[in-house]
Amino acid sequence: MFASTRNSPAASLHTRLRPLPLALLACVGASHALAAEPTPTLNPVVVTGSRVEAESFDLPFSVDAVDMQAVQAGNLGVNASEALAGVPGLVVQNRQNYAQDLQISVRGFGSRAAFGVRGVKMIADGIPASTPDGQGQAATFNLDTAERIEVMRGPFSTVYGNHAGGVIQLFSRDPKGAPTVRGGVLGGSWGTTKVDIGAEGEKNGVGYVVDASRFDTDGYRDHSAATRDQLFGKLVFRPDQDSRLTLVANALRQDDTDDPLGLTWDTFKDDPQDVESVAEAFNTRKSIDHRQGGATYERRFGAGRLHLSAYAGERSVTQFQAIPTAVQNLATRPRHSGGVIDFDRSFHGLGARWTHTLAAGPGELTLTAGVDYDRSEDARKGFENFLGSAFAPSAVGVKGRLRRNETDTVTSVDPYVQGSWKLDKWTVQAGLRHSDVKFEVDDKYIAAGNPDDSGDIRYRKTTPALGIVYHLSPVVNLYASAARGFETPTLTELSYSGTTSTDGFNFGLKPATSKQYELGAKAFVGENTRVNVALFEIRTKDELVVDSALGGRTVFKNAGSTLRQGVEFAADTEFSRNWRGKLSVTRLHAVYDDDFVAGGRTIEDGKRIPGIPALSAYAELEWKPREGLATAVEVLHRGKVYVEDTNTKRTAPGYTLANLRLTAEQRSGHWTFQEMVRVDNLFDKEHVASVIVGDGNDRFYEPGPTRSVYAGIKTSYRF
């Protein structure tokens, strides 16, 4: 599977990774000898990938389900990074910058994102949290009402279309049982507080979940304060025993969230909590107002099931950037869009699919056919981030003259089919999706030196996926899968074709295409341990890279090709009634596989792709001395990270952090009380939590906080 290249990275990777597969094979052999019925909690039922309920153990791809009840007990419930740290193949970095959201990558996809999430499909309760161009927002996930989060990696991610290097899907709790009201409060380091109230239950055949919360922080770094308000509502109706209607709505509001930007290496070493002077001079900040709602209807017709969905929403963003006033000068840079981004986005979509199960020869065949339609429209403006002359501004950090006015529209229409054929010893799954993504720009800012930049471009691609599982025994499954992938540029990446006064939209960018392969094994060892391992290879053509990042403009281009090869290992074990342990390790070799020129520099093949750690690991040991009381130690390791393509700038050093949590629960009649104490970065390690890839000002480094202590209490009353 791992074909050699000119510098034979596959051969060297094989040498580095050899011990881990050998260890897994030993576990597989042991599991065959110790065959027993697997523990249900170690074999969750998931829907991501196959789109029908299936045990994760029986699927020909890597998929994990995170139980959010356990996560909510010992965490703040603010960032998805709290829940996803232990998922192999996934790197989730809390940037300590709520203006730019989390940094998430899956097997290297998405590592370049300067803000938000790209290259990874985000979905919440069936509603995309990613726009059709592939830009997503993890902040819209409501963790207080989540039941589980499913994370899929590998070839079958491509059955979710454009930008599906991986899929992260959140499912909120299903309302059931007697009505319950609850509330909670927590506080801790860096001026952090969170207040949450909610109610849920079922009455007269109608289930409901409602939640409201406010999160405040002064931030670990200077100029990083944030306030986040979230609302969530869910209604579930069951007209009859064969149908179900679900309505969901949520909102997110962040006013004037401070943006501390990145640091140079010298500033980081001098004071990690500091900011560069431009952040305060221009008062860099972002305001976000996001609202969306959706409905899903499911109905069974004998052996078939119909699933319909619809959603719509609005998102408004105003962002003040730190761009020198001279760069924004109208006289010398008539085509510059200014230092203030201001857009109002409306989005909507529809989905329909039919699933049918029937006998087929010696086995059972499940077929799924569907289509997804998604559309977003941005009314986008740009303004100068100062008042007065560019060379003698009377004020900075304020909205000045209009410099951009356009409507950007992205539309995607994606039909797909999938099938799963279950035989005695084999299961075969296949999928095929055709993506048709259209970008349209209607330029309304036409002035001297700034001509009409209107235009459109369309990307089309059909992406097949195939997977096979061999059921070696009731407790050992071996599998293989392969697929072709497709990744268009985002609107942000298309926005600029250069830094001169004559540049416009970069309609010359091509989509990145990939071939993905995965081999894996899933095994139960004894009654209480599950082990997964996956070997993977991803070959990408026309990878999107940063060509230049200066003057507030990041210009992208297509590189030649890249190669990612790696191994993921995960183990989950219940040692006894009182002890449980988890371990996940990811080794990833990610390099450029061709020479290319970017920013006037030649990037040689073999250079590491920036933003991707070669080694990531997570370990957790939990002790429950008695019912209602638990304590756990978490250890997180990230290897060093290159910050730009030449690999010559100072790398962000690797780090290992230890966290400690203590949770308790008491019940008295209708009341339930929960307490939590958490210590992050227990040994007070100074570290770079994430990097801004290719920053033209060398402000690559985003520091993580030193030792942080939080405590909280929750109470609920069940009627």
C-alpha positions as CSV (number, residue, x, y, z in Angstrom):
1,M,0.0,0.0,0.0
2,F,2.8,2.4,0.9
3,A,4.4,3.0,-2.5
4,S,7.9,4.5,-2.5
5,T,8.8,8.0,-3.7
6,R,12.0,9.6,-4.8
7,N,13.2,10.1,-1.3
8,S,11.5,6.9,-0.1
9,P,9.6,8.4,2.8
10,A,7.4,5.3,2.9
11,A,10.4,3.1,3.7
12,S,11.6,5.3,6.5
13,L,8.1,5.7,7.9
14,H,7.7,1.9,7.9
15,T,10.8,1.6,10.0
16,R,9.6,4.2,12.5
17,L,6.1,2.7,12.8
18,R,7.0,-1.0,12.8
19,P,6.7,-1.5,16.6
20,L,3.1,-0.3,16.9
21,P,1.5,-2.6,14.4
22,L,3.4,-5.5,15.8
23,A,2.1,-4.7,19.3
24,L,-1.4,-4.5,17.8
25,L,-1.0,-7.9,16.2
26,A,-0.1,-9.3,19.5
27,C,-3.3,-7.8,21.0
28,V,-5.3,-9.3,18.1
29,G,-3.9,-12.7,18.7
30,A,-4.7,-12.4,22.4
31,S,-8.2,-11.3,21.7
32,H,-8.8,-14.3,19.5
33,A,-7.7,-16.5,22.4
34,L,-9.8,-14.6,24.9
35,A,-12.9,-14.4,22.8
36,A,-15.8,-13.1,24.8
37,E,-18.9,-11.0,24.4
38,P,-17.7,-7.3,24.1
39,T,-18.7,-4.7,26.6
40,P,-21.5,-2.6,25.0
41,T,-19.9,0.7,26.0
42,L,-16.8,-0.2,24.1
43,N,-18.8,-0.8,20.9
44,P,-21.1,2.2,20.4
45,V,-23.7,2.5,17.7
46,V,-22.9,5.2,15.2
47,V,-24.5,6.6,12.0
48,T,-21.7,8.7,10.6
49,G,-20.3,7.2,7.4
50,S,-22.9,4.6,6.7
51,R,-25.9,6.9,7.4
52,V,-27.7,4.0,9.1
53,E,-27.3,2.7,12.6
54,A,-24.3,0.3,12.9
55,E,-21.9,-0.8,15.5
56,S,-18.6,1.0,15.1
57,F,-16.8,-2.4,15.4
58,D,-18.3,-3.6,12.1
59,L,-17.5,-0.7,9.8
60,P,-14.6,-0.6,7.3
61,F,-13.3,2.8,8.4
62,S,-12.1,4.7,11.5
63,V,-15.0,6.2,13.5
64,D,-15.2,7.1,17.2
65,A,-18.1,8.1,19.3
66,V,-17.4,10.4,22.3
67,D,-19.9,10.0,25.2
68,M,-20.6,13.6,26.1
69,Q,-22.2,12.7,29.5
70,A,-18.8,11.7,30.8
71,V,-17.2,14.8,29.2
72,Q,-19.7,17.2,30.6
73,A,-19.1,16.0,34.2
74,G,-15.5,17.0,34.3
75,N,-15.1,19.9,31.9
76,L,-16.2,23.5,31.3
77,G,-18.5,22.7,28.3
78,V,-17.1,25.6,26.3
79,N,-14.9,24.2,23.6
80,A,-15.1,21.0,21.5
81,S,-11.4,20.5,22.3
82,E,-12.5,19.3,25.7
83,A,-14.3,16.4,24.2
84,L,-12.1,15.5,21.3
85,A,-8.6,15.4,22.7
86,G,-8.5,11.6,22.9
87,V,-9.6,10.8,19.4
88,P,-6.8,9.4,17.3
89,G,-5.9,11.1,14.0
90,L,-7.5,14.3,15.3
91,V,-5.6,17.4,16.4
92,V,-7.8,20.0,18.2
93,Q,-6.0,23.1,19.5
94,N,-7.6,25.7,21.7
95,R,-6.0,28.8,20.3
96,Q,-7.0,30.9,23.4
97,N,-8.5,33.2,20.8
98,Y,-12.3,33.2,20.8
99,A,-12.2,35.6,17.8
100,Q,-10.7,32.8,15.6
101,D,-12.3,29.6,17.0
102,L,-10.6,26.3,17.4
103,Q,-7.9,24.9,15.1
104,I,-9.0,21.4,14.0
105,S,-7.2,19.0,11.6
106,V,-7.9,15.4,10.7
107,R,-5.0,13.4,9.4
108,G,-3.5,16.8,8.4
109,F,-6.6,18.1,6.6
110,G,-7.4,21.6,7.9
111,S,-4.0,22.3,9.5
112,R,-3.6,25.5,7.5
113,A,-6.8,27.2,8.6
114,A,-6.0,30.7,9.9
115,F,-9.5,30.9,11.5
116,G,-12.4,28.6,11.9
117,V,-12.3,25.0,10.5
118,R,-11.6,24.0,6.9
119,G,-11.1,20.6,5.3
120,V,-13.3,18.9,7.9
121,K,-17.1,18.6,7.6
122,M,-18.9,19.8,10.6
123,I,-22.5,18.8,11.3
124,A,-24.9,19.3,14.3
125,D,-28.2,17.5,14.5
126,G,-28.2,17.0,10.8
127,I,-27.5,20.7,10.0
128,P,-24.2,21.5,8.4
129,A,-21.9,23.7,10.6
130,S,-19.8,24.1,7.4
131,T,-20.7,26.3,4.5
132,P,-20.7,24.8,1.0
133,D,-17.2,26.1,0.3
134,G,-15.9,24.1,3.3
135,Q,-15.4,26.8,6.0
136,G,-16.8,25.6,9.4
137,Q,-17.4,26.9,12.9
138,A,-17.0,24.7,15.9
139,A,-18.2,27.4,18.2
140,T,-21.8,26.8,17.1
141,F,-21.7,23.3,18.8
142,N,-23.8,23.4,22.0
143,L,-21.8,21.1,24.3
144,D,-24.3,21.4,27.2
145,T,-27.0,19.5,25.4
146,A,-24.8,17.1,23.4
147,E,-25.3,13.4,23.8
148,R,-22.4,12.3,21.7
149,I,-19.9,13.4,19.1
150,E,-19.0,11.1,16.2
151,V,-15.6,11.5,14.5
152,M,-14.9,9.8,11.2
153,R,-11.5,9.8,9.5
154,G,-10.2,8.2,6.3
155,P,-11.5,7.3,2.9
156,F,-15.2,7.1,3.7
157,S,-15.2,10.8,4.7
158,T,-15.4,11.6,1.0
159,V,-19.0,10.3,0.9
160,Y,-19.8,13.7,2.6
161,G,-18.5,15.6,-0.4
162,N,-16.4,18.7,-0.7
163,H,-13.9,19.3,2.1
164,A,-14.6,16.0,3.8
165,G,-11.0,15.2,5.0
166,G,-12.9,14.1,8.1
167,V,-16.4,14.4,9.6
168,I,-17.2,15.7,13.0
169,Q,-20.9,15.2,13.8
170,L,-22.7,16.3,17.1
171,F,-26.0,14.8,18.2
172,S,-28.0,16.5,21.0
173,R,-29.8,14.5,23.6
174,D,-33.2,13.0,22.8
175,P,-35.7,14.3,25.3
176,K,-37.4,11.6,27.3
177,G,-38.7,10.9,30.8
178,A,-40.2,13.2,33.4
179,P,-39.6,17.0,33.0
180,T,-36.3,18.2,34.5
181,V,-34.9,21.6,35.2
182,R,-31.2,22.3,35.8
183,G,-28.7,25.0,36.4
184,G,-25.0,25.3,36.9
185,V,-22.2,27.8,37.5
186,L,-18.4,27.5,37.3
187,G,-15.5,29.8,37.6
188,G,-11.7,29.8,37.6
189,S,-8.5,31.1,36.2
190,W,-8.2,34.1,33.8
191,G,-11.5,35.6,35.0
192,T,-13.4,32.6,33.6
193,T,-17.1,32.2,34.5
194,K,-20.0,30.3,32.9
195,V,-23.6,30.2,33.9
196,D,-26.0,27.6,32.3
197,I,-29.7,26.9,32.8
198,G,-31.9,24.4,31.0
199,A,-34.9,22.1,31.0
200,E,-35.8,18.9,29.2
201,G,-38.3,16.1,29.3
202,E,-41.4,14.7,27.5
203,K,-45.0,15.4,28.1
204,N,-48.1,14.4,26.1
205,G,-46.0,12.9,23.4
206,V,-43.8,16.0,22.8
207,G,-40.2,16.0,23.9
208,Y,-38.2,19.2,24.5
209,V,-34.7,20.3,25.4
210,V,-33.9,24.0,26.0
211,D,-30.7,25.6,27.2
212,A,-29.2,29.0,27.7
213,S,-25.6,29.9,28.8
214,R,-23.2,32.8,29.2
215,F,-19.5,32.3,29.1
216,D,-17.1,35.1,30.1
217,T,-13.3,35.2,30.2
218,D,-10.6,37.9,30.5
219,G,-8.3,35.5,28.6
220,Y,-4.9,34.0,29.4
221,R,-3.3,36.6,27.1
222,D,-3.6,40.4,27.1
223,H,-6.3,41.6,24.8
224,S,-8.1,38.3,24.6
225,A,-11.3,38.8,26.6
226,A,-14.5,37.3,25.3
227,T,-18.2,36.9,26.1
228,R,-20.2,34.1,24.5
229,D,-24.0,33.8,24.8
230,Q,-25.6,30.6,23.5
231,L,-29.2,29.4,23.1
232,F,-30.5,26.0,22.1
233,G,-33.9,24.5,21.6
234,K,-35.1,21.1,20.4
235,L,-38.7,19.7,20.0
236,V,-39.4,16.1,19.1
237,F,-42.8,15.0,17.9
238,R,-43.9,11.4,17.2
239,P,-47.1,11.5,15.1
240,D,-47.2,7.7,15.1
241,Q,-45.0,4.7,15.8
242,D,-43.4,4.9,12.4
243,S,-42.5,8.6,12.1
244,R,-40.7,11.3,13.9
245,L,-40.4,15.1,13.4
246,T,-37.5,17.0,15.1
247,L,-37.2,20.8,15.2
248,V,-33.9,22.4,16.4
249,A,-32.8,26.0,16.7
250,N,-29.7,27.6,18.2
251,A,-28.0,30.9,18.4
252,L,-24.5,32.2,19.2
253,R,-23.6,35.8,20.0
254,Q,-20.1,37.2,20.7
255,D,-19.8,41.0,20.9
256,D,-16.4,42.7,20.5
257,T,-14.4,39.6,21.2
258,D,-10.7,40.6,21.5
259,D,-8.2,39.2,19.0
260,P,-4.7,38.9,20.5
261,L,-3.2,37.8,17.2
262,G,-0.1,35.6,17.1
263,L,3.3,36.4,18.6
264,T,6.8,36.5,17.2
265,W,9.2,34.0,18.8
266,D,11.1,36.8,20.7
267,T,7.8,38.1,22.2
268,F,6.7,34.6,23.1
269,K,10.0,33.9,25.0
270,D,9.9,37.3,26.7
271,D,6.2,37.1,27.8
272,P,3.8,34.5,26.5
273,Q,0.8,36.5,27.8
274,D,1.8,39.6,25.8
275,V,0.5,40.8,22.5
276,E,2.2,42.6,19.7
277,S,1.6,46.3,19.8
278,V,-0.5,46.4,16.6
279,A,-3.2,44.3,18.3
280,E,-3.9,47.1,20.8
281,A,-3.1,49.9,18.4
282,F,-5.8,48.8,16.0
283,N,-8.0,47.3,18.7
284,T,-8.3,44.0,16.8
285,R,-11.6,42.3,17.6
286,K,-14.5,40.4,16.1
287,S,-18.3,40.4,16.7
288,I,-20.4,37.4,15.7
289,D,-24.2,37.0,15.6
290,H,-25.3,33.5,14.4
291,R,-28.8,32.1,14.3
292,Q,-30.1,28.9,12.6
293,G,-32.9,26.5,12.7
294,G,-33.8,23.2,11.0
295,A,-36.2,20.3,10.8
296,T,-35.9,16.6,10.1
297,Y,-38.6,14.2,9.3
298,E,-38.1,10.4,9.4
299,R,-40.7,7.7,8.5
300,R,-40.5,4.0,8.1
301,F,-42.2,2.2,5.3
302,G,-41.7,-1.5,6.0
303,A,-38.1,-2.2,5.1
304,G,-37.5,1.3,3.9
305,R,-36.9,4.6,5.6
306,L,-37.4,8.1,4.3
307,H,-35.3,11.0,5.8
308,L,-36.0,14.6,4.9
309,S,-34.3,17.7,6.3
310,A,-34.3,21.5,5.8
311,Y,-32.4,24.3,7.5
312,A,-31.8,28.0,7.3
313,G,-29.9,30.7,9.1
314,E,-28.1,34.0,9.3
315,R,-24.6,34.9,10.4
316,S,-23.2,38.5,10.8
317,V,-19.6,39.2,11.4
318,T,-17.6,42.4,11.9
319,Q,-13.8,42.0,12.3
320,F,-11.2,44.7,12.8
321,Q,-7.7,43.7,11.6
322,A,-4.3,45.1,12.2
323,I,-3.3,46.3,8.7
324,P,-1.0,49.4,8.5
325,T,-2.8,52.5,7.4
326,A,-0.3,53.1,4.6
327,V,-1.2,49.7,3.1
328,Q,-4.9,50.7,3.1
329,N,-4.2,54.0,1.5
330,L,-6.7,54.7,-1.3
331,A,-4.3,56.7,-3.4
332,T,-1.6,54.0,-3.7
333,R,-3.7,50.8,-3.1
334,P,-7.1,51.5,-4.7
335,R,-7.9,47.8,-4.8
336,H,-7.2,47.1,-1.1
337,S,-10.3,46.0,0.7
338,G,-9.4,47.8,4.0
339,G,-8.8,46.6,7.5
340,V,-12.5,46.0,8.5
341,I,-14.4,42.9,7.3
342,D,-18.1,43.2,7.5
343,F,-20.5,40.6,6.1
344,D,-24.1,39.4,6.6
345,R,-24.5,35.8,5.5
346,S,-27.8,34.0,4.8
347,F,-27.7,30.2,4.3
348,H,-30.1,27.4,3.7
349,G,-30.3,23.8,2.5
350,L,-32.4,20.7,1.9
351,G,-31.6,17.0,2.1
352,A,-33.5,13.9,1.2
353,R,-32.5,10.2,1.3
354,W,-34.1,6.9,1.1
355,T,-32.7,3.8,2.8
356,H,-34.0,0.2,2.0
357,T,-32.9,-3.2,3.3
358,L,-33.5,-6.4,1.4
359,A,-32.3,-9.9,1.1
360,A,-29.6,-10.3,-1.6
361,G,-28.2,-13.7,-2.3
362,P,-26.6,-15.2,0.9
363,G,-26.7,-11.9,2.7
364,E,-28.5,-8.7,3.5
365,L,-28.2,-5.5,1.4
366,T,-28.8,-2.0,2.6
367,L,-29.1,0.7,-0.1
368,T,-29.1,4.4,0.5
369,A,-29.7,7.1,-2.2
370,G,-30.0,10.8,-1.5
371,V,-29.2,14.4,-2.5
372,D,-28.0,17.4,-0.6
373,Y,-28.5,21.0,-1.6
374,D,-26.7,23.8,0.2
375,R,-26.5,27.6,-0.5
376,S,-24.9,30.5,1.2
377,E,-24.9,34.2,0.2
378,D,-22.6,36.8,1.7
379,A,-23.3,40.5,1.5
380,R,-19.7,41.5,2.1
381,K,-18.2,44.9,2.7
382,G,-14.8,46.2,3.6
383,F,-13.8,49.4,5.3
384,E,-10.6,51.2,6.3
385,N,-9.6,50.6,9.9
386,F,-8.9,54.2,10.6
387,L,-10.3,57.8,10.1
388,G,-8.5,60.6,8.4
389,S,-5.5,60.5,6.1
390,A,-3.7,57.1,5.7
391,F,-0.4,58.9,6.6
392,A,-1.9,60.9,9.5
393,P,-4.9,59.1,10.7
394,S,-7.0,60.8,13.4
395,A,-8.0,57.5,14.9
396,V,-7.4,53.8,14.3
397,G,-9.4,50.8,15.3
398,V,-12.6,52.4,14.0
399,K,-14.6,51.9,10.8
400,G,-13.6,54.3,8.0
401,R,-14.3,54.6,4.3
402,L,-15.9,51.9,2.3
403,R,-13.4,49.9,0.3
404,R,-15.3,46.7,-0.7
405,N,-18.9,45.9,-1.6
406,E,-19.9,42.6,-3.2
407,T,-22.2,39.7,-3.0
408,D,-20.6,36.2,-2.8
409,T,-22.7,33.2,-3.4
410,V,-21.7,29.5,-3.1
411,T,-24.1,26.7,-4.1
412,S,-23.6,23.0,-4.0
413,V,-25.8,20.1,-5.3
414,D,-24.6,16.7,-4.3
415,P,-26.4,13.4,-5.2
416,Y,-25.0,10.2,-3.7
417,V,-25.6,6.5,-3.3
418,Q,-24.3,4.0,-0.8
419,G,-24.6,0.3,-0.2
420,S,-23.7,-2.2,2.5
421,W,-23.8,-5.9,1.8
422,K,-23.5,-8.1,4.9
423,L,-22.5,-11.7,4.4
424,D,-21.4,-14.4,6.9
425,K,-17.7,-13.6,7.1
426,W,-17.6,-10.4,5.0
427,T,-19.2,-7.0,4.8
428,V,-18.8,-4.8,1.7
429,Q,-19.6,-1.1,1.7
430,A,-19.5,1.3,-1.3
431,G,-20.4,4.9,-1.9
432,L,-20.5,7.3,-4.8
433,R,-21.0,11.1,-4.6
434,H,-21.1,13.7,-7.3
435,S,-20.2,17.2,-6.0
436,D,-21.1,20.3,-8.1
437,V,-20.0,23.5,-6.3
438,K,-20.4,27.0,-7.9
439,F,-18.9,30.3,-6.7
440,E,-20.4,33.6,-7.9
441,V,-19.0,37.1,-7.2
442,D,-21.1,40.2,-7.9
443,D,-18.8,43.2,-7.4
444,K,-20.6,46.4,-6.5
445,Y,-17.5,48.5,-5.6
446,I,-16.4,49.9,-8.9
447,A,-14.2,53.0,-8.8
448,A,-11.1,54.6,-10.4
449,G,-8.3,52.0,-10.2
450,N,-10.8,49.3,-9.0
451,P,-12.6,47.7,-11.9
452,D,-15.4,45.2,-11.8
453,D,-14.1,41.9,-10.4
454,S,-17.4,40.0,-10.9
455,G,-17.2,36.4,-12.1
456,D,-17.9,32.8,-11.3
457,I,-16.3,29.4,-11.3
458,R,-17.6,25.9,-11.0
459,Y,-16.0,22.8,-9.6
460,R,-17.3,19.3,-10.3
461,K,-16.1,15.9,-9.1
462,T,-17.4,12.4,-8.6
463,T,-15.8,10.7,-5.6
464,P,-16.1,6.9,-5.1
465,A,-15.4,5.0,-1.9
466,L,-15.1,1.2,-1.3
467,G,-14.5,-0.7,2.0
468,I,-14.4,-4.4,3.0
469,V,-14.5,-6.0,6.4
470,Y,-13.4,-9.6,7.1
471,H,-14.9,-10.9,10.3
472,L,-12.0,-13.1,11.5
473,S,-13.9,-14.0,14.6
474,P,-16.7,-12.6,16.8
475,V,-14.1,-10.3,18.5
476,V,-11.7,-9.5,15.6
477,N,-12.4,-7.6,12.4
478,L,-9.9,-6.8,9.7
479,Y,-10.8,-4.1,7.1
480,A,-9.5,-2.2,4.1
481,S,-11.0,0.9,2.3
482,A,-10.0,3.3,-0.5
483,A,-11.5,6.5,-2.0
484,R,-11.0,9.6,-4.0
485,G,-11.4,13.0,-2.3
486,F,-12.2,16.5,-3.5
487,E,-11.5,19.9,-1.8
488,T,-12.4,23.2,-3.4
489,P,-10.9,26.5,-2.3
490,T,-12.9,28.5,0.2
491,L,-14.2,31.9,-0.6
492,T,-11.4,33.3,1.6
493,E,-8.8,31.5,-0.4
494,L,-10.3,32.8,-3.7
495,S,-10.5,36.4,-2.5
496,Y,-7.0,37.5,-3.7
497,S,-4.8,36.6,-6.5
498,G,-1.8,38.8,-5.5
499,T,-0.7,41.8,-3.4
500,T,-0.4,44.4,-6.2
501,S,-2.8,47.1,-7.1
502,T,-4.1,45.1,-10.1
503,D,-5.1,41.9,-8.5
504,G,-8.6,40.5,-8.2
505,F,-10.3,37.2,-7.3
506,N,-8.1,34.1,-7.7
507,F,-10.4,32.2,-10.1
508,G,-7.3,30.3,-11.3
509,L,-7.2,28.1,-8.2
510,K,-7.9,24.5,-8.8
511,P,-9.4,22.1,-6.4
512,A,-7.2,19.7,-4.5
513,T,-7.8,16.0,-5.3
514,S,-6.7,13.1,-3.2
515,K,-6.5,9.3,-3.2
516,Q,-6.9,7.7,0.3
517,Y,-6.2,4.2,1.5
518,E,-6.7,2.6,4.9
519,L,-5.9,-0.8,6.4
520,G,-7.1,-1.6,9.9
521,A,-8.0,-4.0,12.6
522,K,-10.5,-3.8,15.5
523,A,-10.4,-6.3,18.3
524,F,-11.8,-7.0,21.8
525,V,-9.2,-8.4,24.3
526,G,-11.0,-10.3,27.0
527,E,-14.3,-8.8,28.2
528,N,-13.3,-5.2,28.9
529,T,-10.8,-4.0,26.4
530,R,-11.1,-2.7,22.8
531,V,-8.1,-2.1,20.6
532,N,-8.2,-0.3,17.2
533,V,-5.3,0.3,14.7
534,A,-5.3,1.9,11.3
535,L,-2.6,2.4,8.7
536,F,-3.3,5.1,6.1
537,E,-1.9,6.8,3.1
538,I,-3.2,10.0,1.4
539,R,-1.8,11.3,-1.8
540,T,-3.0,14.8,-2.8
541,K,-2.6,16.7,-6.0
542,D,-2.8,20.5,-6.3
543,E,-2.6,21.0,-2.6
544,L,-3.6,24.5,-1.6
545,V,-0.8,26.4,0.1
546,V,0.0,30.0,1.2
547,D,1.8,31.9,-1.6
548,S,2.1,35.2,0.4
549,A,0.6,36.7,3.6
550,L,1.2,40.4,3.8
551,G,-0.7,43.6,4.1
552,G,-3.8,41.9,5.3
553,R,-4.0,39.6,2.3
554,T,-3.3,35.9,2.2
555,V,-2.8,34.7,-1.3
556,F,-3.1,30.9,-2.0
557,K,-1.8,28.8,-4.9
558,N,-1.8,25.1,-5.9
559,A,1.3,23.2,-5.0
560,G,2.3,20.0,-6.9
561,S,1.5,17.0,-4.6
562,T,1.7,16.0,-1.0
563,L,2.0,12.7,0.8
564,R,0.6,11.8,4.2
565,Q,1.3,8.4,5.7
566,G,0.5,7.4,9.3
567,V,-0.7,5.0,11.9
568,E,-3.4,5.4,14.6
569,F,-3.6,3.3,17.6
570,A,-6.4,3.4,20.3
571,A,-7.1,1.3,23.3
572,D,-10.0,1.6,25.8
573,T,-10.1,-0.7,28.8
574,E,-12.0,-1.2,32.0
575,F,-9.5,-2.7,34.4
576,S,-12.1,-3.3,37.1
577,R,-15.3,-1.7,38.5
578,N,-13.1,1.1,39.8
579,W,-10.5,1.7,37.2
580,R,-10.7,2.6,33.5
581,G,-7.9,3.7,31.1
582,K,-7.7,5.1,27.5
583,L,-4.8,5.5,25.2
584,S,-4.5,6.9,21.7
585,V,-1.4,7.5,19.6
586,T,-1.1,9.0,16.1
587,R,2.1,9.0,14.1
588,L,1.8,11.1,10.9
589,H,4.5,11.7,8.2
590,A,3.2,14.6,6.1
591,V,5.5,16.0,3.3
592,Y,5.5,17.8,0.0
593,D,6.1,15.2,-2.7
594,D,7.1,17.7,-5.5
595,D,9.1,20.9,-5.7
596,F,7.1,24.1,-6.1
597,V,7.6,27.8,-5.9
598,A,5.7,30.0,-3.4
599,G,6.4,33.6,-2.5
600,G,9.4,33.6,-4.8
601,R,11.0,30.6,-2.9
602,T,11.5,27.1,-4.0
603,I,10.0,24.5,-1.6
604,E,11.8,21.2,-2.1
605,D,10.1,17.9,-2.0
606,G,10.5,16.2,1.3
607,K,9.8,19.4,3.3
608,R,7.3,18.9,6.1
609,I,3.8,20.3,5.7
610,P,3.4,23.0,8.4
611,G,0.9,22.9,11.1
612,I,0.9,19.1,11.5
613,P,2.7,17.4,14.5
614,A,4.4,14.2,13.6
615,L,3.4,12.6,16.9
616,S,0.2,13.1,18.9
617,A,-0.8,11.1,22.0
618,Y,-3.4,11.1,24.7
619,A,-3.7,8.9,27.9
620,E,-6.3,8.9,30.6
621,L,-6.6,6.9,33.8
622,E,-9.8,7.2,35.8
623,W,-10.5,5.9,39.3
624,K,-14.0,5.6,40.8
625,P,-13.6,4.6,44.4
626,R,-17.3,4.5,44.9
627,E,-20.6,5.4,43.2
628,G,-20.8,9.2,42.6
629,L,-17.1,10.0,43.0
630,A,-14.4,9.9,40.3
631,T,-11.0,11.3,39.7
632,A,-8.8,11.1,36.6
633,V,-5.4,12.1,35.2
634,E,-5.2,13.1,31.6
635,V,-1.9,13.4,29.7
636,L,-1.7,15.1,26.3
637,H,1.4,15.2,24.0
638,R,1.9,17.1,20.8
639,G,5.1,16.9,18.8
640,K,6.9,19.9,17.3
641,V,5.2,21.8,14.5
642,Y,6.7,23.5,11.5
643,V,5.3,27.0,10.9
644,E,5.9,27.6,7.2
645,D,6.8,25.7,4.0
646,T,10.6,26.2,3.9
647,N,10.9,24.6,7.4
648,T,13.5,27.2,8.2
649,K,11.7,29.4,10.7
650,R,11.7,28.4,14.4
651,T,9.5,25.4,14.9
652,A,6.9,25.4,17.7
653,P,8.3,23.0,20.2
654,G,6.5,19.9,21.3
655,Y,5.0,19.7,24.7
656,T,3.4,17.3,27.2
657,L,0.7,18.5,29.5
658,A,-1.0,16.8,32.5
659,N,-4.5,17.6,33.7
660,L,-6.4,16.5,36.8
661,R,-10.1,16.4,37.3
662,L,-12.4,15.4,40.3
663,T,-16.1,14.9,40.0
664,A,-18.8,14.1,42.5
665,E,-22.5,13.4,42.4
666,Q,-25.2,13.1,45.1
667,R,-28.9,12.3,44.8
668,S,-31.6,13.2,47.2
669,G,-35.2,12.5,46.3
670,H,-35.9,14.5,43.1
671,W,-32.6,16.5,43.4
672,T,-29.3,15.7,41.8
673,F,-26.1,17.7,42.7
674,Q,-22.8,17.6,40.8
675,E,-19.5,19.2,41.7
676,M,-16.4,19.5,39.6
677,V,-12.8,20.6,40.2
678,R,-10.3,20.7,37.3
679,V,-6.6,21.6,37.1
680,D,-5.3,22.0,33.5
681,N,-1.5,22.1,32.8
682,L,-0.8,20.7,36.3
683,F,2.9,21.2,36.1
684,D,2.7,24.7,34.8
685,K,4.4,24.1,31.4
686,E,5.1,27.0,29.0
687,H,4.0,26.0,25.5
688,V,2.8,27.0,22.1
689,A,-0.8,25.7,21.8
690,S,-1.2,26.3,18.1
691,V,0.4,28.1,15.2
692,I,-0.7,30.5,12.4
693,V,0.7,28.8,9.3
694,G,2.7,31.1,6.9
695,D,2.1,34.4,8.7
696,G,4.0,37.0,6.7
697,N,4.9,39.0,9.8
698,D,6.4,36.0,11.6
699,R,3.6,36.1,14.2
700,F,3.2,32.4,14.0
701,Y,2.9,31.4,17.7
702,E,-0.2,31.2,19.9
703,P,0.7,30.4,23.5
704,G,-1.4,28.1,25.7
705,P,-2.1,29.0,29.3
706,T,0.0,28.0,32.3
707,R,-1.6,26.2,35.2
708,S,-5.4,26.8,35.3
709,V,-7.8,25.9,38.0
710,Y,-11.6,25.7,37.6
711,A,-14.5,24.6,39.9
712,G,-18.2,24.3,39.3
713,I,-21.5,23.0,40.6
714,K,-24.7,21.8,38.9
715,T,-28.0,20.9,40.2
716,S,-31.2,19.5,38.7
717,Y,-34.7,18.7,39.8
718,R,-36.7,15.9,38.2
719,F,-40.5,16.3,38.6
